[in-house]
Amino acid sequence: MIQGQEAGILVHPTTSLGFVLHQLSRVRIGGGTPLDRGIIVLYRLIQQNRDAFPVIDVCLLTDGRSTSPLDTSEVRASARSISRLSRQITVLNPGIGTDAYLQKLAKLLNATFILRH
């Protein structure tokens, strides 16, 4: 889990779904994590943990209200690498309504986009 102004890591990769769910219940909502920094940090995290976790599934839960652009070369390269190194990527929008920005993000990551109805 990545959160905060500098996109810091809250929970490192784990196979414990219970631990992740517990940590999710403690996440502070809001705060404007820059989505571009989150993508770059996620790529680095996956890269650093490839040996311990050779099969990676990514679930990105975001409202997609990014304060930063996703079209920089570093973000695009990180997104391509995340896509290549992950078995499955899902982008979840917990909000209401469609969001073209999140659809663009899902396409960038080659991810499945799930919109809350």
The first five atom37 places (N, CA, C, CB, O) and aatype in JSON, in Angstrom:
{
  "aatype": [12, 9, 5, 7, 5, 6, 0, 7, 9, 10, 19, 8, 14, 16, 16, 15, 10, 7, 13, 19, 10, 8, 5, 10, 15, 1, 19, 1, 9, 7, 7, 7, 16, 14, 10, 3, 1, 7, 9, 9, 19, 10, 18, 1, 10, 9, 5, 5, 2, 1, 3, 0, 13, 14, 19, 9, 3, 19, 4, 10, 10, 16, 3, 7, 1, 15, 16, 15, 14, 10, 3, 16, 15, 6, 19, 1, 0, 15, 0, 1, 15, 9, 15, 1, 10, 15, 1, 5, 9, 16, 19, 10, 2, 14, 7, 9, 7, 16, 3, 0, 18, 10, 5, 11, 10, 0, 11, 10, 10, 2, 0, 16, 13, 9, 10, 1, 8],
  "atom_mask": [
    [1, 1, 1, 1, 1],
    [1, 1, 1, 1, 1],
    [1, 1, 1, 1, 1],
    [1, 1, 1, 0, 1],
    [1, 1, 1, 1, 1],
    [1, 1, 1, 1, 1],
    [1, 1, 1, 1, 1],
    [1, 1, 1, 0, 1],
    [1, 1, 1, 1, 1],
    [1, 1, 1, 1, 1],
    [1, 1, 1, 1, 1],
    [1, 1, 1, 1, 1],
    [1, 1, 1, 1, 1],
    [1, 1, 1, 1, 1],
    [1, 1, 1, 1, 1],
    [1, 1, 1, 1, 1],
    [1, 1, 1, 1, 1],
    [1, 1, 1, 0, 1],
    [1, 1, 1, 1, 1],
    [1, 1, 1, 1, 1],
    [1, 1, 1, 1, 1],
    [1, 1, 1, 1, 1],
    [1, 1, 1, 1, 1],
    [1, 1, 1, 1, 1],
    [1, 1, 1, 1, 1],
    [1, 1, 1, 1, 1],
    [1, 1, 1, 1, 1],
    [1, 1, 1, 1, 1],
    [1, 1, 1, 1, 1],
    [1, 1, 1, 0, 1],
    [1, 1, 1, 0, 1],
    [1, 1, 1, 0, 1],
    [1, 1, 1, 1, 1],
    [1, 1, 1, 1, 1],
    [1, 1, 1, 1, 1],
    [1, 1, 1, 1, 1],
    [1, 1, 1, 1, 1],
    [1, 1, 1, 0, 1],
    [1, 1, 1, 1, 1],
    [1, 1, 1, 1, 1],
    [1, 1, 1, 1, 1],
    [1, 1, 1, 1, 1],
    [1, 1, 1, 1, 1],
    [1, 1, 1, 1, 1],
    [1, 1, 1, 1, 1],
    [1, 1, 1, 1, 1],
    [1, 1, 1, 1, 1],
    [1, 1, 1, 1, 1],
    [1, 1, 1, 1, 1],
    [1, 1, 1, 1, 1],
    [1, 1, 1, 1, 1],
    [1, 1, 1, 1, 1],
    [1, 1, 1, 1, 1],
    [1, 1, 1, 1, 1],
    [1, 1, 1, 1, 1],
    [1, 1, 1, 1, 1],
    [1, 1, 1, 1, 1],
    [1, 1, 1, 1, 1],
    [1, 1, 1, 1, 1],
    [1, 1, 1, 1, 1],
    [1, 1, 1, 1, 1],
    [1, 1, 1, 1, 1],
    [1, 1, 1, 1, 1],
    [1, 1, 1, 0, 1],
    [1, 1, 1, 1, 1],
    [1, 1, 1, 1, 1],
    [1, 1, 1, 1, 1],
    [1, 1, 1, 1, 1],
    [1, 1, 1, 1, 1],
    [1, 1, 1, 1, 1],
    [1, 1, 1, 1, 1],
    [1, 1, 1, 1, 1],
    [1, 1, 1, 1, 1],
    [1, 1, 1, 1, 1],
    [1, 1, 1, 1, 1],
    [1, 1, 1, 1, 1],
    [1, 1, 1, 1, 1],
    [1, 1, 1, 1, 1],
    [1, 1, 1, 1, 1],
    [1, 1, 1, 1, 1],
    [1, 1, 1, 1, 1],
    [1, 1, 1, 1, 1],
    [1, 1, 1, 1, 1],
    [1, 1, 1, 1, 1],
    [1, 1, 1, 1, 1],
    [1, 1, 1, 1, 1],
    [1, 1, 1, 1, 1],
    [1, 1, 1, 1, 1],
    [1, 1, 1, 1, 1],
    [1, 1, 1, 1, 1],
    [1, 1, 1, 1, 1],
    [1, 1, 1, 1, 1],
    [1, 1, 1, 1, 1],
    [1, 1, 1, 1, 1],
    [1, 1, 1, 0, 1],
    [1, 1, 1, 1, 1],
    [1, 1, 1, 0, 1],
    [1, 1, 1, 1, 1],
    [1, 1, 1, 1, 1],
    [1, 1, 1, 1, 1],
    [1, 1, 1, 1, 1],
    [1, 1, 1, 1, 1],
    [1, 1, 1, 1, 1],
    [1, 1, 1, 1, 1],
    [1, 1, 1, 1, 1],
    [1, 1, 1, 1, 1],
    [1, 1, 1, 1, 1],
    [1, 1, 1, 1, 1],
    [1, 1, 1, 1, 1],
    [1, 1, 1, 1, 1],
    [1, 1, 1, 1, 1],
    [1, 1, 1, 1, 1],
    [1, 1, 1, 1, 1],
    [1, 1, 1, 1, 1],
    [1, 1, 1, 1, 1],
    [1, 1, 1, 1, 1],
    [1, 1, 1, 1, 1]
  ],
  "atom_positions": [
    [[0.85, -1.18, 0.0], [0.0, 0.0, 0.0], [0.89, 1.24, 0.0], [-0.97, 0.0, 1.23], [1.9, 1.31, 0.71]],
    [[0.5, 2.18, -0.8], [1.27, 3.41, -0.96], [0.37, 4.58, -0.64], [1.87, 3.53, -2.4], [-0.75, 4.68, -1.15]],
    [[0.87, 5.48, 0.21], [0.06, 6.62, 0.59], [0.96, 7.77, 1.03], [-0.93, 6.25, 1.7], [2.11, 7.55, 1.41]],
    [[0.43, 8.97, 0.98], [1.14, 10.14, 1.47], [1.64, 11.02, 0.34], [0.0, 0.0, 0.0], [1.63, 10.62, -0.82]],
    [[2.06, 12.21, 0.68], [2.49, 13.19, -0.3], [3.66, 12.72, -1.15], [2.86, 14.46, 0.39], [3.79, 13.12, -2.3]],
    [[4.52, 11.87, -0.59], [5.66, 11.36, -1.33], [5.47, 9.91, -1.77], [6.91, 11.48, -0.49], [6.43, 9.27, -2.21]],
    [[4.27, 9.39, -1.66], [3.95, 8.02, -2.06], [4.81, 7.01, -1.31], [4.14, 7.84, -3.56], [5.54, 6.23, -1.92]],
    [[4.74, 7.05, 0.01], [5.48, 6.11, 0.84], [4.78, 4.77, 0.95], [0.0, 0.0, 0.0], [3.56, 4.69, 0.78]],
    [[5.53, 3.74, 1.23], [5.0, 2.38, 1.33], [4.47, 2.14, 2.73], [6.09, 1.33, 0.98], [5.19, 2.34, 3.72]],
    [[3.21, 1.72, 2.83], [2.59, 1.4, 4.12], [2.68, -0.08, 4.44], [1.14, 1.85, 4.13], [2.88, -0.46, 5.59]],
    [[2.53, -0.93, 3.43], [2.6, -2.37, 3.6], [3.43, -2.94, 2.46], [1.17, -3.02, 3.65], [3.14, -2.69, 1.29]],
    [[4.43, -3.68, 2.81], [5.26, -4.34, 1.79], [4.55, -5.57, 1.26], [6.65, -4.72, 2.37], [3.61, -6.05, 1.9]],
    [[4.96, -6.09, 0.13], [4.3, -7.27, -0.46], [4.17, -8.4, 0.56], [5.08, -7.75, -1.69], [5.07, -8.66, 1.35]],
    [[3.03, -9.06, 0.51], [2.74, -10.14, 1.44], [1.76, -11.11, 0.8], [2.17, -9.59, 2.76], [1.07, -10.77, -0.17]],
    [[1.71, -12.3, 1.33], [0.7, -13.26, 0.89], [-0.45, -13.34, 1.88], [1.33, -14.65, 0.7], [-1.38, -14.13, 1.71]],
    [[-0.39, -12.51, 2.93], [-1.4, -12.52, 3.97], [-2.52, -11.53, 3.66], [-0.78, -12.2, 5.33], [-2.4, -10.34, 3.92]],
    [[-3.61, -12.05, 3.1], [-4.74, -11.2, 2.78], [-5.34, -10.59, 4.05], [-5.81, -12.0, 2.02], [-5.77, -9.44, 4.04]],
    [[-5.37, -11.36, 5.13], [-5.88, -10.83, 6.4], [-5.11, -9.62, 6.87], [0.0, 0.0, 0.0], [-5.69, -8.64, 7.34]],
    [[-3.79, -9.67, 6.75], [-2.95, -8.54, 7.15], [-3.24, -7.32, 6.28], [-1.46, -8.91, 7.05], [-3.34, -6.2, 6.78]],
    [[-3.37, -7.55, 4.98], [-3.66, -6.45, 4.07], [-5.0, -5.81, 4.4], [-3.64, -6.93, 2.61], [-5.12, -4.59, 4.44]],
    [[-6.02, -6.64, 4.63], [-7.34, -6.11, 4.96], [-7.31, -5.33, 6.27], [-8.37, -7.25, 5.04], [-7.96, -4.29, 6.39]],
    [[-6.57, -5.83, 7.23], [-6.44, -5.1, 8.51], [-5.78, -3.74, 8.27], [-5.61, -5.94, 9.53], [-6.23, -2.73, 8.81]],
    [[-4.72, -3.72, 7.48], [-4.03, -2.46, 7.21], [-4.91, -1.51, 6.4], [-2.72, -2.73, 6.46], [-4.86, -0.3, 6.61]],
    [[-5.71, -2.04, 5.48], [-6.62, -1.19, 4.72], [-7.61, -0.47, 5.62], [-7.38, -2.02, 3.69], [-7.97, 0.68, 5.36]],
    [[-8.04, -1.14, 6.68], [-8.99, -0.51, 7.6], [-8.37, 0.66, 8.35], [-9.52, -1.53, 8.59], [-9.08, 1.48, 8.94]],
    [[-7.05, 0.75, 8.33], [-6.35, 1.82, 9.05], [-5.85, 2.93, 8.14], [-5.19, 1.24, 9.8], [-5.25, 3.9, 8.61]],
    [[-6.1, 2.8, 6.83], [-5.61, 3.78, 5.87], [-6.4, 5.07, 6.01], [-5.7, 3.24, 4.43], [-7.62, 5.07, 6.08]],
    [[-5.68, 6.16, 6.03], [-6.27, 7.48, 6.07], [-6.76, 7.82, 4.66], [-5.26, 8.54, 6.59], [-6.0, 7.72, 3.69]],
    [[-8.0, 8.21, 4.55], [-8.6, 8.55, 3.26], [-8.24, 9.98, 2.91], [-10.14, 8.36, 3.28], [-8.24, 10.87, 3.77]],
    [[-7.94, 10.2, 1.64], [-7.6, 11.55, 1.18], [-6.12, 11.82, 1.33], [0.0, 0.0, 0.0], [-5.33, 10.92, 1.64]],
    [[-5.75, 13.05, 1.12], [-4.36, 13.42, 1.29], [-3.62, 13.68, 0.0], [0.0, 0.0, 0.0], [-2.51, 14.2, 0.01]],
    [[-4.23, 13.31, -1.12], [-3.66, 13.67, -2.42], [-2.34, 13.01, -2.75], [0.0, 0.0, 0.0], [-1.42, 13.69, -3.2]],
    [[-2.23, 11.71, -2.56], [-1.02, 11.02, -3.0], [-0.83, 11.24, -4.49], [-1.08, 9.5, -2.66], [-1.75, 10.96, -5.27]],
    [[0.34, 11.72, -4.91], [0.56, 11.91, -6.35], [0.6, 10.55, -7.05], [1.86, 12.69, -6.61], [1.49, 9.74, -6.8]],
    [[-0.36, 10.31, -7.92], [-0.5, 9.01, -8.57], [0.72, 8.66, -9.4], [-1.75, 9.0, -9.45], [1.1, 7.49, -9.47]],
    [[1.35, 9.65, -10.02], [2.55, 9.36, -10.8], [3.66, 8.8, -9.91], [3.05, 10.62, -11.52], [4.33, 7.84, -10.28]],
    [[3.85, 9.39, -8.73], [4.87, 8.89, -7.79], [4.49, 7.5, -7.29], [5.03, 9.87, -6.58], [5.36, 6.65, -7.1]],
    [[3.21, 7.26, -7.07], [2.75, 5.95, -6.63], [3.08, 4.87, -7.64], [0.0, 0.0, 0.0], [3.48, 3.77, -7.26]],
    [[2.91, 5.15, -8.92], [3.22, 4.18, -9.97], [4.72, 3.89, -9.99], [2.76, 4.71, -11.35], [5.13, 2.73, -10.14]],
    [[5.53, 4.92, -9.85], [6.99, 4.73, -9.85], [7.43, 3.93, -8.62], [7.71, 6.1, -9.88], [8.25, 3.02, -8.74]],
    [[6.88, 4.25, -7.45], [7.2, 3.51, -6.23], [6.74, 2.06, -6.35], [6.57, 4.17, -5.0], [7.45, 1.15, -5.92]],
    [[5.55, 1.84, -6.92], [5.05, 0.48, -7.1], [6.0, -0.33, -7.99], [3.64, 0.5, -7.71], [6.3, -1.48, -7.67]],
    [[6.46, 0.24, -9.08], [7.41, -0.47, -9.94], [8.66, -0.84, -9.17], [7.78, 0.39, -11.16], [9.12, -1.99, -9.25]],
    [[9.22, 0.08, -8.43], [10.43, -0.2, -7.66], [10.19, -1.3, -6.62], [10.93, 1.07, -6.96], [11.04, -2.16, -6.41]],
    [[9.03, -1.26, -6.0], [8.67, -2.26, -5.0], [8.57, -3.66, -5.62], [7.35, -1.89, -4.32], [9.07, -4.63, -5.06]],
    [[7.94, -3.74, -6.77], [7.83, -5.03, -7.48], [9.22, -5.52, -7.88], [6.92, -4.89, -8.73], [9.56, -6.69, -7.69]],
    [[10.01, -4.63, -8.42], [11.37, -4.98, -8.87], [12.2, -5.51, -7.7], [12.06, -3.75, -9.5], [12.92, -6.5, -7.85]],
    [[12.11, -4.87, -6.54], [12.9, -5.27, -5.37], [12.43, -6.6, -4.77], [12.83, -4.19, -4.31], [13.21, -7.27, -4.09]],
    [[11.2, -6.99, -5.02], [10.63, -8.18, -4.39], [10.36, -9.32, -5.36], [9.36, -7.82, -3.69], [9.64, -10.26, -5.01]],
    [[10.92, -9.26, -6.54], [10.66, -10.29, -7.56], [11.09, -11.67, -7.14], [11.35, -9.92, -8.85], [10.41, -12.65, -7.44]],
    [[12.21, -11.78, -6.44], [12.69, -13.11, -6.03], [11.78, -13.72, -4.98], [14.12, -13.01, -5.5], [11.48, -14.92, -5.04]],
    [[11.35, -12.93, -4.02], [10.49, -13.45, -2.94], [9.06, -13.69, -3.42], [10.48, -12.47, -1.77], [8.38, -14.58, -2.91]],
    [[8.61, -12.91, -4.39], [7.24, -13.01, -4.9], [7.28, -13.08, -6.43], [6.38, -11.81, -4.41], [7.05, -12.07, -7.1]],
    [[7.57, -14.26, -6.99], [7.7, -14.35, -8.45], [6.37, -14.16, -9.2], [8.28, -15.69, -8.82], [6.38, -13.83, -10.38]],
    [[5.24, -14.36, -8.52], [3.94, -14.11, -9.13], [3.3, -12.94, -8.4], [3.02, -15.39, -9.07], [3.02, -13.02, -7.2]],
    [[3.08, -11.87, -9.12], [2.56, -10.64, -8.51], [1.21, -10.3, -9.11], [3.56, -9.47, -8.72], [1.05, -10.25, -10.33]],
    [[0.24, -10.07, -8.25], [-1.05, -9.52, -8.66], [-1.15, -8.13, -8.03], [-2.26, -10.44, -8.22], [-0.84, -7.96, -6.85]],
    [[-1.56, -7.16, -8.81], [-1.66, -5.79, -8.33], [-3.12, -5.38, -8.31], [-0.83, -4.83, -9.22], [-3.85, -5.58, -9.28]],
    [[-3.54, -4.8, -7.21], [-4.86, -4.21, -7.09], [-4.67, -2.75, -6.71], [-5.75, -4.98, -6.04], [-4.23, -2.44, -5.61]],
    [[-5.0, -1.85, -7.62], [-4.83, -0.43, -7.4], [-6.18, 0.18, -7.07], [-4.19, 0.27, -8.64], [-7.06, 0.25, -7.93]],
    [[-6.34, 0.6, -5.85], [-7.58, 1.22, -5.37], [-7.34, 2.71, -5.27], [-8.03, 0.62, -3.98], [-6.57, 3.17, -4.43]],
    [[-7.98, 3.47, -6.13], [-7.75, 4.91, -6.17], [-8.99, 5.63, -6.69], [-6.53, 5.24, -7.05], [-9.77, 5.08, -7.47]],
    [[-9.15, 6.86, -6.26], [-10.24, 7.66, -6.8], [-9.81, 8.31, -8.12], [-10.67, 8.75, -5.78], [-10.62, 8.9, -8.83]],
    [[-8.52, 8.19, -8.43], [-8.02, 8.68, -9.71], [-7.91, 10.18, -9.81], [0.0, 0.0, 0.0], [-7.65, 10.72, -10.88]],
    [[-8.09, 10.84, -8.71], [-7.99, 12.31, -8.74], [-6.52, 12.69, -8.54], [-8.89, 12.97, -7.63], [-6.12, 13.18, -7.48]],
    [[-5.76, 12.47, -9.57], [-4.32, 12.69, -9.48], [-4.01, 14.18, -9.53], [-3.6, 11.95, -10.6], [-4.65, 14.95, -10.24]],
    [[-3.01, 14.54, -8.77], [-2.52, 15.91, -8.78], [-1.32, 16.04, -9.71], [-2.16, 16.36, -7.36], [-0.65, 17.07, -9.73]],
    [[-1.07, 14.98, -10.47], [0.12, 14.96, -11.31], [-0.17, 14.23, -12.62], [1.31, 14.3, -10.57], [-1.06, 13.38, -12.67]],
    [[0.58, 14.55, -13.67], [0.33, 13.91, -14.96], [0.88, 12.49, -15.02], [0.95, 14.74, -16.08], [1.84, 12.15, -14.33]],
    [[0.26, 11.67, -15.86], [0.71, 10.3, -16.06], [1.47, 10.13, -17.37], [-0.46, 9.35, -16.02], [1.84, 9.01, -17.74]],
    [[1.72, 11.22, -18.08], [2.3, 11.1, -19.41], [3.79, 11.4, -19.46], [1.59, 12.0, -20.35], [4.33, 11.68, -20.54]],
    [[4.48, 11.35, -18.32], [5.93, 11.54, -18.35], [6.59, 10.22, -18.76], [6.47, 12.02, -16.97], [6.0, 9.15, -18.61]],
    [[7.8, 10.31, -19.27], [8.49, 9.1, -19.73], [8.76, 8.14, -18.57], [9.8, 9.46, -20.42], [8.68, 6.92, -18.75]],
    [[9.08, 8.65, -17.39], [9.34, 7.79, -16.23], [8.09, 7.03, -15.8], [9.89, 8.61, -15.06], [8.17, 5.85, -15.46]],
    [[6.95, 7.7, -15.79], [5.69, 7.05, -15.41], [5.31, 6.0, -16.46], [4.56, 8.09, -15.24], [4.92, 4.89, -16.1]],
    [[5.4, 6.34, -17.73], [5.06, 5.38, -18.79], [5.97, 4.16, -18.73], [5.17, 6.05, -20.17], [5.5, 3.03, -18.87]],
    [[7.27, 4.36, -18.52], [8.21, 3.23, -18.44], [7.91, 2.37, -17.21], [9.67, 3.73, -18.39], [7.95, 1.15, -17.29]],
    [[7.6, 3.01, -16.08], [7.26, 2.26, -14.86], [5.99, 1.45, -15.07], [7.1, 3.21, -13.67], [5.9, 0.3, -14.65]],
    [[4.99, 2.05, -15.71], [3.72, 1.37, -15.96], [3.92, 0.16, -16.88], [2.71, 2.34, -16.58], [3.35, -0.9, -16.64]],
    [[4.73, 0.31, -17.94], [5.02, -0.82, -18.83], [5.7, -1.95, -18.06], [5.9, -0.37, -20.01], [5.4, -3.12, -18.27]],
    [[6.63, -1.59, -17.18], [7.34, -2.61, -16.4], [6.41, -3.29, -15.41], [8.52, -1.98, -15.67], [6.5, -4.5, -15.22]],
    [[5.54, -2.53, -14.77], [4.55, -3.13, -13.85], [3.7, -4.13, -14.61], [3.66, -2.03, -13.2], [3.46, -5.24, -14.13]],
    [[3.25, -3.75, -15.79], [2.42, -4.63, -16.62], [3.18, -5.91, -16.99], [1.98, -3.89, -17.9], [2.61, -7.0, -16.94]],
    [[4.43, -5.77, -17.34], [5.25, -6.92, -17.74], [5.54, -7.85, -16.57], [6.56, -6.44, -18.37], [5.59, -9.06, -16.75]],
    [[5.74, -7.3, -15.38], [6.16, -8.09, -14.22], [4.99, -8.63, -13.4], [7.03, -7.25, -13.33], [5.19, -9.42, -12.47]],
    [[3.78, -8.23, -13.72], [2.61, -8.65, -12.95], [1.79, -9.66, -13.72], [1.75, -7.44, -12.58], [1.67, -9.59, -14.94]],
    [[1.21, -10.6, -12.99], [0.33, -11.58, -13.61], [-1.01, -10.93, -13.96], [0.11, -12.79, -12.69], [-1.57, -11.15, -15.04]],
    [[-1.52, -10.14, -13.03], [-2.81, -9.5, -13.21], [-2.81, -8.15, -12.5], [-3.97, -10.4, -12.69], [-2.27, -8.02, -11.4]],
    [[-3.41, -7.16, -13.13], [-3.53, -5.83, -12.53], [-4.99, -5.42, -12.61], [-2.59, -4.78, -13.25], [-5.62, -5.52, -13.66]],
    [[-5.51, -4.97, -11.49], [-6.88, -4.5, -11.44], [-6.88, -3.09, -10.86], [-7.77, -5.46, -10.59], [-6.25, -2.83, -9.83]],
    [[-7.57, -2.18, -11.52], [-7.75, -0.82, -11.03], [-9.19, -0.71, -10.55], [-7.43, 0.27, -12.14], [-10.13, -0.93, -11.31]],
    [[-9.36, -0.37, -9.29], [-10.69, -0.25, -8.68], [-10.98, 1.2, -8.36], [-10.8, -1.12, -7.41], [-10.16, 1.9, -7.76]],
    [[-12.16, 1.65, -8.75], [-12.62, 2.99, -8.41], [-13.71, 2.86, -7.36], [-13.14, 3.77, -9.67], [-14.81, 2.39, -7.67]],
    [[-13.43, 3.25, -6.1], [-14.45, 3.13, -5.06], [-15.52, 4.2, -5.14], [-13.81, 3.17, -3.71], [-16.51, 4.15, -4.41]],
    [[-15.34, 5.18, -6.02], [-16.28, 6.28, -6.15], [-17.45, 5.93, -7.04], [0.0, 0.0, 0.0], [-17.62, 4.79, -7.47]],
    [[-18.25, 6.93, -7.3], [-19.44, 6.76, -8.11], [-19.22, 7.46, -9.45], [-20.71, 7.32, -7.38], [-18.65, 8.55, -9.5]],
    [[-19.66, 6.83, -10.52], [-19.56, 7.44, -11.83], [-18.34, 6.97, -12.58], [0.0, 0.0, 0.0], [-17.45, 6.33, -12.01]],
    [[-18.28, 7.28, -13.86], [-17.15, 6.9, -14.68], [-16.08, 7.97, -14.57], [-17.57, 6.68, -16.15], [-16.35, 9.12, -14.25]],
    [[-14.88, 7.57, -14.85], [-13.77, 8.51, -14.76], [-12.8, 8.21, -15.89], [-13.06, 8.43, -13.38], [-12.14, 7.17, -15.89]],
    [[-12.72, 9.11, -16.84], [-11.84, 8.92, -17.99], [-10.38, 8.82, -17.56], [-12.01, 10.06, -18.99], [-9.6, 8.1, -18.18]],
    [[-10.01, 9.53, -16.5], [-8.63, 9.49, -16.02], [-8.28, 8.09, -15.55], [-8.42, 10.51, -14.87], [-7.19, 7.59, -15.86]],
    [[-9.18, 7.43, -14.81], [-8.92, 6.07, -14.34], [-8.9, 5.08, -15.5], [-9.97, 5.64, -13.31], [-8.12, 4.13, -15.48]],
    [[-9.73, 5.3, -16.49], [-9.7, 4.43, -17.66], [-8.37, 4.57, -18.39], [-10.87, 4.76, -18.61], [-7.82, 3.59, -18.89]],
    [[-7.86, 5.78, -18.45], [-6.55, 6.02, -19.07], [-5.46, 5.32, -18.26], [-6.26, 7.55, -19.16], [-4.55, 4.72, -18.82]],
    [[-5.57, 5.39, -16.94], [-4.6, 4.72, -16.07], [-4.64, 3.21, -16.29], [-4.89, 5.05, -14.59], [-3.59, 2.58, -16.41]],
    [[-5.83, 2.63, -16.34], [-5.97, 1.19, -16.55], [-5.37, 0.79, -17.9], [-7.46, 0.77, -16.49], [-4.7, -0.24, -18.0]],
    [[-5.6, 1.59, -18.91], [-5.03, 1.29, -20.23], [-3.51, 1.37, -20.18], [-5.58, 2.27, -21.29], [-2.82, 0.54, -20.77]],
    [[-2.98, 2.37, -19.48], [-1.53, 2.54, -19.35], [-0.9, 1.31, -18.69], [-1.22, 3.79, -18.52], [0.2, 0.9, -19.07]],
    [[-1.59, 0.73, -17.72], [-1.08, -0.43, -16.98], [-1.49, -1.77, -17.61], [-1.57, -0.39, -15.55], [-1.1, -2.83, -17.14]],
    [[-2.28, -1.71, -18.69], [-2.85, -2.93, -19.29], [-3.63, -3.69, -18.23], [-1.73, -3.83, -19.9], [-3.47, -4.9, -18.07]],
    [[-4.47, -2.97, -17.5], [-5.2, -3.52, -16.36], [-6.68, -3.62, -16.64], [-4.98, -2.67, -15.12], [-7.2, -3.0, -17.57]],
    [[-7.33, -4.42, -15.82], [-8.78, -4.49, -15.81], [-9.29, -3.32, -14.98], [-9.29, -5.86, -15.25], [-8.77, -3.08, -13.89]],
    [[-10.28, -2.59, -15.46], [-10.84, -1.46, -14.74], [-12.2, -1.84, -14.2], [-10.94, -0.2, -15.65], [-13.08, -2.26, -14.95]],
    [[-12.37, -1.7, -12.9], [-13.65, -2.02, -12.26], [-14.2, -0.76, -11.63], [-13.49, -3.15, -11.19], [-13.55, -0.12, -10.8]],
    [[-15.4, -0.4, -12.03], [-16.07, 0.79, -11.56], [-17.17, 0.39, -10.6], [-16.64, 1.61, -12.73], [-17.95, -0.5, -10.9]],
    [[-17.23, 1.03, -9.47], [-18.29, 0.75, -8.49], [-19.62, 1.24, -9.06], [-17.99, 1.44, -7.11], [-19.72, 2.36, -9.56]],
    [[-20.63, 0.4, -8.97], [-21.96, 0.77, -9.48], [-22.9, 1.0, -8.34], [-22.53, -0.31, -10.42], [-24.07, 1.32, -8.55]]
  ]
}
